[in-house]
Every structure is written in structure tokens, then in C-alpha cells.
Amino acid sequence: MSAELAFYLITWAAIIVLFLGLAATLREVRLLRAVVMRNPDGFATAQPDVVLGGVFADGTSRPIVAAVDSGCPLCRTVVEELARRAPDAKLLTHESPSVWRDAGLEVISDREAWRAISHLSPPVLMHVDGGGAVRRMTLPVRVEELDDWIDSEGAVDVVDARSDS
């Protein structure tokens, strides 16, 4: 077999393998699209399995706990909106409370609770029950997503909540 013929055979074999890989990827995308299209609301995830514990396990349910970081511009905007529309909301941070002294909300600086959600990108909005377990969670990407959490009177809407994460 000549070198030229071997080169052509190897090239065509590589092209066929790449084509089959692309076909398999497109099939997976088609199947995923079919699963998403079955549910008009998109994916609804299971209830979060996060327990903040510590300061949050005092028997008092907290309507909104926002996990925030001072280096996040959206966090600052969400905090301003929460201070205006839901003044009973709490802020969870790993930073010193003095960083958020002008927030107008109660600041809870708890590194252990922060570790439970540190893998998530702030801001993180949570409804925390009296045992410190997170019952509802979302990672907003726009301030408008707060409308799902707060109604027009500033009351927290947790009755009709579905878990978003």
C-alpha cells in the first residue's frame, strides 16, 4: 500500500468518525429539546437539599434570605430592591456586616451557612424554614425576577412557589 493511499484512508476514516460524533451530539440535543418542550414551564427542579443551620435553625421562618457578595453588581441592585419592597428580608454574607451597613436590611454574617451555598453564584434568594432548611431557592439574573418572590404589597409569596434553581 502506498503512503498516499494510506493517507486518504486515514483521512476518510477520521471524517467518518467525526460525522458519527456530530450525529450523536445532534441526536442528544434533539432528545433534550423534546423533553423541555413537553413542559411549557421548562424544567422544574426538585426542592433544594440545602440546610443552612446555625443562626437559621432558631424556629423562626424567614420569608426571604438573600445570599450576597459585595463584589457582585447585581447583588447590590437586588439588595436595594429588597430593602424597598421587602424590608423584613435578611442578607446572608461571608463578609463583615459593616460592608452592608447601608443596605437597610438585617445582615447575617455566617461562614458555615455561606459554605452550604458557596458553590452557587450570588445573588441567591432563599426561603428558609425555622429548622434552617432551604424550602425554595432561585438564582436571579435580573431584578425583575424578584416579582416572583414579592407581591405588590411587599408581602412574600411562598404559597404558590415552585422551586427554581
Number of C-alpha atoms within 10 A of each C-alpha: 5 6 8 8 10 11 11 11 12 11 12 12 12 12 12 12 12 12 12 12 12 12 12 12 12 12 12 12 12 11 12 11 11 11 12 12 12 10 10 7 8 10 13 11 10 11 14 16 11 16 18 20 18 13 15 22 16 12 11 12 15 18 21 25 23 25 27 25 21 14 9 12 12 18 21 17 14 23 25 17 16 25 17 12 19 21 17 18 22 23 24 23 23 18 17 12 17 10 12 20 11 9 17 17 19 17 22 22 18 19 14 14 22 19 12 14 15 15 8 13 13 23 23 24 27 25 24 24 20 15 17 22 19 22 18 23 23 20 17 19 14 10 14 11 13 18 13 13 21 18 13 8 8 15 14 21 15 15 6 8 13 16 16 17 18
